[in-house]
Amino acid sequence: MIGAFKQNLSNKAGEDGEDNSLYPIAILIDELKNEDVALRLNSVKRLSTIAMALGEDRTRKELIPFLSESNDDEDEVLLAMADELGSFVPYVGGPSYGHYLLPPLEGLAIVEETVVRDRAVDSLNKVGALLPDSSISDHLVPLIKRLATTDWFTSRVSACGVFATAYSRAPQHLRADLRQLYSKLCRDDTPMVRRAAAFRLGKFAETMDPDTISKDIIPLFQDLTQDDQDSVRLLAVEACGPLARLLNKGESVQHVLPIVQKFAQDKSWRVRYNVAQQLYQLCEALGPELARSELLPAYVKLLRDTEAEVRVAAAGKVSVISKMLTSDRVIASIVPCVKDLAADSSQHVRSALASVVMEVAPVLGKSATIEHLLPVFLSLLKDDFPDVRLNIISKLDQVNQVIGIDLLAQSLLPAIEELAEDKHWRVRLAIIEYIPLLAGQLGSEFFEAKLGPQCMKWLQDQVFSIRAAATDNLAKLAQEFGADWAQEHLVPQVLTMVNNQHYLYRMTVLVAITSLASVVSHETLYHTILPAVVSCAKDKVPNIRFNVAKMLQRLLSLVEPHVVEQTIKPCLQQLTEDSDVDVKYYAKLALTACQA
């Protein structure tokens, strides 16, 4: 086919020497069969361009058949082809001709590589969504039947992913056939096929009415939940939420709830892990009352599970589950588990808890938070694992809203001051990022006494990211407390560091001074900041000098024209005569900006 197609194009191109539009497809074929994978991949990614050059008719009759026979290539080429074909409907003439794309995608849906098959299924669904109803019946449903009944399991796995697209628009007699076919896939001898059927069951059910779900889908769901393969059962868990939403509350309690309660005690930890991940969706579907009475005991068991991975998943849902409960119920059932998890032997469990436990404070209220959660917060703030401390720091505002800044300062501020000098730089960075918010809550006097000195120390940190964040932090503090406060408390302290022996610290101070320029008064800018920047132009280190040029360029928009002429230009002109080539370059750039 390929050789004949190419020869046919070459012959046509030679007739009268006029049809040059045939050459692109010939080049494409050459490159698709090139030994170089990169060339083949590039050709596939240009399929839309080639199709536009060929036109819709020739794309349908020549390009698509060629692609249908090109499914024996490298996986990365096939993946790109599957991706391209998903958006190819306009190039074959629109939805009415979209079925021409089904044969090459069908070929890609049966290859061995999972990633290619999954992308082909995605593209089949994209194309199927655009097809007219007649093409669904005449082309897409027959394709599904072929995939679902072949001997090789990969095609049956792919078939499971296309049922939902076809079912919602298929006529009634074909819907019955599709349900029967899906039933066979749910009971397939190959576990991989049953897994795919279990994974897609919820989406398939969403295309049906409640009566059909109760009659046909629930029996399949129950069979899958009793499968001897835990990989099938854990994927069946994911259908619990969608089914509970689709069924009325009575049927959900009858059919879905017992299975979830059973899964929460499954012998496979992977199944229990998935239950912990999906439990909140089921709680939402059943409502708060049933969640409290029927699902809370199962959740508590998951929080106390013997496997750390399950406890991680359950701990990550503490806040969303707590929001569905009364404060008394949280104190009675959730808080004891939280206290145990805060001391869990697994750092990952503690980290998962730390990322959400602060959000429980609004549920409990002030007094209960102080009594039950505050000790947990303090314990996690002093955890040996940096991610635990990071997660707690990032949610401090949740607690502040409940217990108030005074108590927060008394109880948590000592721990924050300790973390500000933590040996892990990411922890220090997280503290810096929280400082402006904390400053606004503490007030200027309290902040200056407790955390002000630390903000200056960060400017001389050994890690660049900390120094950079510290300069941004100063500008935010100036915005928070105002220009007068910045002039009194920030600018003088920053200027004392401008002569630091280490040039990297001097550079940080230079950037910090410039960052304050936009928030201080003009008087401070003209008489304090600008002279300090200009004085650095005589620094012995070239990196400082060319950063002076860059900083002066940033200040141009903040100063009056006469200041530019009298102060900035003379400094830059001096730098253009510097012995260092980089200093000259940035000085000339800044001078050009002055003239503009």
C-alpha positions in Angstrom: 0.0 0.0 0.0 2.7 2.5 1.0 4.9 1.9 -2.0 2.0 2.0 -4.4 0.7 5.2 -2.8 4.1 6.9 -3.0 4.5 5.8 -6.7 1.0 7.0 -7.5 1.8 10.4 -6.1 5.1 10.5 -8.0 3.4 9.7 -11.3 0.8 12.3 -10.7 3.4 14.9 -9.8 5.2 14.2 -13.0 2.2 14.7 -15.3 2.6 18.1 -17.0 5.0 19.1 -14.2 2.2 21.3 -12.7 0.8 19.5 -9.6 3.5 20.5 -7.1 1.0 20.2 -4.2 1.6 16.4 -4.4 5.2 16.7 -3.2 4.5 17.4 0.5 2.8 14.0 1.0 5.6 12.3 -0.8 8.1 14.0 1.4 6.0 13.0 4.4 6.1 9.3 3.4 9.8 9.4 2.9 10.3 10.9 6.4 7.8 8.5 8.0 9.9 5.6 6.7 13.2 7.2 7.5 15.6 5.3 9.8 15.9 8.4 12.0 13.2 8.3 14.6 13.4 12.1 15.1 12.5 12.7 11.4 9.6 10.3 11.6 8.4 11.9 14.8 8.7 15.4 13.2 6.6 14.2 10.2 3.8 12.9 12.3 3.7 16.2 14.2 3.3 17.9 10.9 0.3 15.8 9.8 -2.2 18.7 10.1 0.0 20.9 7.8 0.2 18.1 5.3 -3.5 17.5 5.5 -4.2 21.2 4.8 -2.0 21.1 1.8 -3.6 18.0 0.4 -7.2 19.1 1.0 -10.0 17.2 2.7 -10.8 14.8 -0.1 -7.2 13.6 -0.7 -6.7 13.4 3.1 -9.5 11.0 3.4 -8.6 8.9 0.4 -4.8 8.9 0.6 -3.4 10.1 3.9 -5.7 8.3 6.3 -5.3 4.9 4.6 -1.6 5.4 4.7 -1.7 6.2 8.4 -3.8 3.1 9.0 -0.9 0.9 7.9 1.7 2.8 9.9 1.0 1.4 13.3 4.2 -0.7 13.6 6.5 2.3 14.4 8.3 3.3 17.6 6.1 4.1 20.6 6.9 7.8 20.6 5.9 8.1 17.0 2.7 6.2 17.5 1.9 8.3 20.6 2.3 11.5 18.6 0.1 10.0 15.8 -2.7 9.1 18.3 -2.5 12.6 19.7 -2.7 14.3 16.2 -5.6 12.2 15.0 -7.7 13.3 18.0 -7.9 16.8 16.6 -8.1 15.8 12.9 -11.8 16.0 12.3 -11.7 19.4 10.5 -9.0 18.1 8.1 -11.1 15.3 6.8 -14.2 17.4 6.1 -15.8 17.9 9.5 -18.0 15.6 11.7 -19.8 14.0 8.8 -16.5 12.5 7.6 -15.1 11.9 11.1 -15.6 8.2 10.9 -12.6 8.1 8.4 -10.4 8.6 11.4 -11.7 5.5 13.3 -9.6 2.9 11.4 -6.1 4.3 12.2 -7.2 5.0 15.8 -8.5 1.4 16.1 -5.1 0.2 15.0 -3.4 2.3 17.6 -5.9 1.1 20.3 -4.6 -2.5 20.0 -0.9 -1.9 20.2 1.1 -3.3 23.1 2.3 0.0 24.7 -0.2 1.2 27.3 0.5 4.9 26.9 -0.2 4.7 23.1 -3.4 2.8 23.7 -4.7 5.3 26.3 -4.0 8.2 24.0 -5.7 6.4 21.1 -8.8 5.9 23.4 -8.8 9.6 24.3 -8.7 10.5 20.6 -11.4 8.0 19.8 -13.6 9.7 22.5 -12.7 13.2 21.1 -13.7 12.1 17.5 -16.7 10.2 18.8 -18.1 13.2 20.6 -18.1 15.1 17.2 -19.6 12.3 15.1 -23.3 12.6 14.0 -25.7 10.0 15.5 -25.8 8.0 12.3 -22.0 7.6 12.4 -22.2 6.4 16.0 -24.5 3.5 15.0 -22.8 2.7 11.7 -19.1 3.1 12.7 -18.3 3.7 16.3 -20.5 0.9 17.8 -19.1 -1.7 15.3 -15.6 -0.6 16.2 -16.3 -1.1 19.9 -17.8 -4.6 19.2 -14.6 -5.5 17.2 -12.3 -4.3 20.0 -14.3 -6.0 22.7 -14.4 -9.4 21.0 -10.9 -9.9 19.7 -8.6 -12.5 21.2 -5.8 -10.2 22.3 -6.6 -8.5 25.6 -5.1 -5.1 24.7 -8.0 -4.4 22.4 -10.6 -5.4 25.0 -8.9 -3.1 27.5 -9.2 -0.2 25.0 -12.8 -1.0 24.3 -13.8 -0.3 27.9 -12.8 3.3 27.5 -15.1 4.1 24.5 -18.4 2.7 25.7 -19.6 5.9 27.5 -19.1 8.0 24.4 -21.1 5.7 22.2 -23.8 4.6 24.6 -25.3 8.0 25.3 -26.1 8.6 21.6 -26.8 5.0 20.4 -30.3 3.8 19.6 -32.1 1.7 22.2 -31.4 -1.7 20.5 -27.7 -1.0 20.3 -27.6 0.2 23.9 -28.8 -3.2 25.1 -26.0 -4.8 23.0 -23.4 -2.4 24.5 -24.6 -3.2 28.1 -24.4 -6.9 27.4 -20.9 -6.5 25.9 -19.7 -4.5 28.8 -21.0 -7.2 31.1 -18.8 -9.8 29.4 -15.8 -7.5 29.8 -16.5 -7.2 33.5 -16.3 -11.0 33.8 -13.4 -11.4 31.4 -10.8 -14.1 32.1 -8.0 -11.6 32.0 -7.5 -9.4 35.1 -6.3 -6.4 33.0 -9.6 -6.3 31.2 -11.6 -6.5 34.4 -9.4 -3.7 35.8 -10.2 -1.5 32.8 -13.9 -2.3 33.1 -13.9 -1.5 36.8 -12.0 1.7 36.2 -14.5 2.9 33.5 -17.7 1.6 35.2 -18.5 4.9 36.9 -18.2 6.9 33.7 -20.3 4.4 31.8 -23.0 4.5 34.5 -23.2 8.3 34.1 -24.7 7.9 30.7 -27.6 5.8 32.0 -30.9 6.4 33.8 -31.2 5.2 37.5 -33.4 2.2 36.6 -30.9 0.9 34.2 -28.1 1.4 36.7 -29.9 -0.5 39.3 -30.8 -3.3 37.0 -27.6 -3.8 34.9 -24.7 -1.9 36.5 -25.1 -2.7 40.2 -24.8 -6.4 39.6 -21.6 -5.8 37.6 -20.3 -3.5 40.4 -21.0 -6.1 43.0 -19.2 -8.8 41.0 -16.1 -6.5 40.6 -16.0 -5.7 44.3 -15.7 -9.4 45.0 -13.0 -10.1 42.5 -10.1 -12.2 43.7 -7.6 -9.7 42.3 -7.0 -6.7 44.6 -6.0 -4.6 41.6 -9.6 -5.0 40.3 -11.2 -4.4 43.6 -9.2 -1.2 44.2 -10.4 0.2 40.9 -14.0 -0.8 41.7 -13.7 1.5 44.7 -13.6 4.5 42.3 -17.1 3.7 41.0 -18.6 4.1 44.5 -18.8 7.9 44.4 -20.3 8.2 40.9 -22.8 5.4 41.6 -23.9 7.0 44.9 -24.5 10.3 43.2 -26.5 8.7 40.4 -28.7 6.5 42.6 -31.3 7.8 45.0 -30.2 7.8 48.7 -32.1 4.6 49.5 -30.5 2.6 46.8 -27.1 4.1 47.6 -27.5 2.9 51.2 -28.6 -0.5 50.0 -26.1 -1.2 47.3 -23.0 1.1 47.7 -22.7 1.8 51.4 -22.2 -1.9 52.5 -19.5 -2.3 49.9 -17.6 0.8 51.1 -17.8 -0.5 54.7 -16.5 -3.8 53.5 -13.7 -2.3 51.5 -12.5 -0.2 54.4 -11.6 -3.5 56.0 -10.3 -5.2 52.9 -7.3 -7.6 53.3 -5.4 -5.6 50.6 -3.9 -2.3 51.9 -4.1 -0.9 48.4 -7.9 -1.3 48.4 -8.1 0.4 51.8 -5.8 3.2 50.6 -8.2 3.9 47.7 -11.2 3.9 50.0 -9.5 6.5 52.1 -8.9 8.6 49.0 -12.5 8.2 47.7 -14.4 8.3 51.0 -15.1 12.0 51.0 -16.9 11.8 47.6 -19.2 9.1 49.0 -19.8 11.3 52.1 -20.9 14.1 49.9 -23.2 11.9 47.9 -24.8 10.4 51.0 -25.1 13.6 52.9 -23.8 14.6 56.4 -26.3 12.6 58.4 -25.4 9.2 56.8 -21.7 10.2 56.7 -21.8 10.7 60.5 -23.7 7.6 61.3 -22.5 5.1 58.7 -19.1 6.1 57.4 -17.4 7.8 60.3 -16.5 4.5 62.1 -14.9 3.2 58.8 -12.9 6.4 58.5 -11.7 6.2 62.1 -10.4 2.6 61.3 -8.6 3.9 58.3 -6.9 6.6 60.5 -5.7 3.8 62.7 -4.7 1.4 59.9 -1.7 -0.8 60.3 -0.3 0.4 56.9 1.4 3.8 56.8 0.3 4.4 53.2 -3.4 4.1 54.3 -2.9 6.4 57.2 -1.3 8.9 54.9 -4.3 8.9 52.6 -6.7 9.1 55.6 -4.8 11.8 57.4 -5.0 14.0 54.2 -8.8 13.9 54.5 -9.0 15.0 58.1 -10.2 18.5 57.4 -12.8 17.8 54.7 -14.3 15.0 56.8 -14.3 17.1 59.9 -16.2 19.9 58.1 -19.1 17.4 57.6 -19.3 16.7 61.4 -20.3 18.6 64.4 -17.6 20.0 66.7 -18.5 17.5 69.4 -18.3 14.6 67.0 -14.9 15.8 65.8 -13.6 16.1 69.4 -14.9 12.6 70.3 -13.9 10.7 67.1 -11.3 12.6 65.1 -9.2 14.5 67.6 -7.9 11.4 69.4 -6.7 10.0 66.1 -5.1 13.3 65.2 -3.1 13.3 68.4 -1.9 9.8 67.7 -1.0 10.7 64.1 1.0 13.7 65.2 3.3 11.3 66.9 3.2 8.6 64.1 6.4 6.8 63.3 6.0 7.6 59.6 7.2 11.1 58.7 4.9 10.9 55.6 1.8 10.5 57.8 2.8 13.4 60.0 3.4 15.5 56.8 0.0 14.6 55.4 -1.6 15.5 58.7 0.3 18.8 59.0 -0.9 19.9 55.6 -4.6 19.8 56.7 -4.9 19.8 60.5 -4.9 23.6 60.8 -8.1 23.7 58.7 -9.9 21.8 61.5 -9.6 24.8 63.8 -12.6 26.7 62.4 -14.8 23.6 62.9 -13.8 23.3 66.6 -13.9 27.0 67.6 -11.5 28.9 69.8 -11.7 27.1 73.2 -11.6 23.6 71.7 -8.8 24.5 69.3 -6.7 25.9 72.2 -7.4 22.8 74.3 -7.1 20.0 71.7 -5.3 21.2 68.6 -2.8 23.8 69.8 -0.5 21.1 71.4 -0.7 19.2 68.1 0.4 22.3 66.2 3.3 23.0 68.5 4.4 19.3 68.3 4.4 19.4 64.5 6.2 22.7 64.3 9.1 21.1 66.2 9.0 17.9 64.1 12.4 16.6 62.9 11.2 16.3 59.3 11.3 19.7 57.4 8.2 19.0 55.3 6.1 18.6 58.4 7.2 22.0 59.6 6.7 23.5 56.2 3.1 22.3 56.0 2.2 23.7 59.4 3.7 27.1 58.6 1.8 27.4 55.4 -1.5 27.2 57.2 -0.9 29.4 60.2 -3.5 31.9 59.1 -6.3 29.2 59.6 -5.5 29.1 63.3 -5.0 32.9 63.7 -8.6 33.4 62.4 -9.9 31.2 65.3 -7.7 31.8 68.3 -6.5 35.4 67.6 -3.1 37.0 67.3 -2.4 37.4 71.0 -2.6 33.7 71.8 -0.9 32.8 68.5 2.0 35.1 69.4 2.3 33.6 72.9 2.1 30.0 71.9 3.4 29.7 68.3 5.7 32.7 67.9 8.6 31.1 69.9 8.5 28.1 67.5 8.4 30.4 64.5 11.4 32.3 65.8 13.2 29.0 66.1 12.2 27.9 62.6 13.4 31.2 61.2 17.0 29.9 61.7 16.1 26.3 60.7 19.0 24.3 59.2 16.8 23.4 56.1 16.7 26.4 53.8 13.2 25.6 52.5 11.8 25.9 56.0 13.4 29.3 56.3 12.0 30.3 52.9 8.5 29.3 54.0 8.8 31.4 57.1 9.9 34.4 55.1 7.0 34.1 52.7 4.6 34.0 55.7 6.2 37.1 57.4 4.2 39.8 55.6 0.9 38.2 56.6 2.1 37.7 60.1 3.4 41.2 60.3 -0.1 42.6 59.4 -1.6 40.5 62.2 1.0 41.4 64.8 1.2 45.1 64.3 4.3 47.2 63.7 5.6 47.5 67.3 5.2 43.8 68.2 6.6 42.8 64.9 9.6 45.1 65.2 10.4 43.7 68.6 10.0 40.0 67.8 10.8 39.4 64.1 12.4 42.6 62.8 16.0 41.7 63.6 15.5 38.3 61.9 14.4 40.0 58.7 17.8 41.7 58.5 19.7 38.5 59.3 18.1 36.8 56.3 19.8 39.4 54.0 23.1 37.7 54.9 21.9 34.1 54.6 24.2 31.7 52.9 21.5 30.5 50.5 20.7 32.8 47.5 17.0 32.0 47.5 16.7 33.1 51.1 18.5 36.4 50.4 16.3 37.0 47.3 13.1 36.3 49.3 14.4 38.5 52.1 14.7 41.5 49.7 11.1 40.9 48.5 10.0 40.6 52.1 11.3 44.1 53.0 9.4 45.7 50.2 6.2 43.9 51.3 6.8 45.0 54.9 7.2 48.6 53.8 3.9 48.4 51.9 2.3 46.9 55.0 3.5 49.5 57.6 4.0 52.5 55.3 6.8 54.7 54.1 7.5 56.5 57.4 8.0 53.2 59.2 10.2 51.9 56.4 12.3 55.0 56.5 12.7 54.7 60.2 13.2 51.0 60.7 14.3 49.4 57.4 16.3 51.8 55.4 18.9 52.7 58.1 19.4 49.0 59.0 19.9 48.0 55.4 22.4 50.8 54.7 24.6 49.6 57.6 25.2 46.4 55.6 26.3 48.1 52.4 30.0 47.9 53.3 29.9 44.2 54.2 33.1 42.4 53.4 31.4 39.7 51.3 30.5 41.0 47.9 27.4 38.7 47.6 25.9 40.3 50.7 26.7 43.7 49.3 24.9 42.8 46.1 21.9 41.6 48.2 21.8 44.9 50.0 22.0 46.8 46.7 18.9 44.9 45.5 17.2 45.4 48.8 17.7 49.2 48.7 16.3 49.4 45.2 13.3 47.3 46.1 12.4 49.8 48.9 12.7 52.7 46.4 9.1 52.3 45.2 7.5 52.4 48.6 9.5 55.1 50.4 9.0 58.8 50.1 10.7 60.9 47.4 12.8 62.6 50.0 14.2 59.2 51.2 14.7 58.1 47.7 16.6 61.2 46.6 18.7 61.8 49.7 19.3 58.3 51.1 18.7 55.4 48.6 20.0 57.0 45.4 23.3 58.2 46.9 23.8 54.7 48.4 23.3 53.0 45.0 25.6 55.5 43.3 28.3 55.0 45.9 28.4 51.3 45.0 29.5 52.2 41.5 33.0 52.4 42.9 33.0 48.9 44.3 36.0 46.8 43.5 33.9 43.9 42.3 32.6 44.1 38.7 29.4 42.2 39.6 28.5 44.9 42.0 29.2 47.7 39.5 27.1 46.2 36.6 24.3 45.6 39.1 24.5 49.3 40.0 23.8 50.0 36.3 20.8 47.6 36.3 19.5 49.1 39.6 19.8 52.7 38.3 17.8 51.7 35.2 15.1 50.4 37.5 15.0 53.7 39.3 14.5 55.8 36.2 10.7 55.5 36.4 10.7 56.7 40.0 12.7 59.9 39.8 12.2 63.3 38.2 14.1 64.1 34.9 16.4 66.6 36.6 17.6 63.8 39.0 18.3 61.6 36.0 20.4 64.3 34.4 22.2 65.4 37.6 22.8 62.1 39.3 22.1 59.0 37.3 23.5 59.9 33.9 26.9 61.0 35.2 27.2 57.7 37.1 26.3 55.6 34.1 28.7 57.5 31.8 31.5 56.8 34.3 30.5 53.1 34.2 30.6 53.0 30.4 34.4 53.6 30.7 34.8 50.8 33.1 37.5 48.2 32.4 35.0 45.3 32.7 33.1 44.5 29.5 29.9 43.5 31.4 29.8 46.7 33.4 30.2 48.7 30.1 27.4 46.6 28.5 24.8 47.2 31.3 25.8 50.9 31.7 25.2 51.5 28.0 21.8 49.7 28.2 20.8 52.0 31.1 22.0 55.1 29.3 19.9 54.1 26.3 16.9 53.8 28.6 17.7 57.3 30.0 17.5 58.8 26.6 14.3 56.9 25.8 
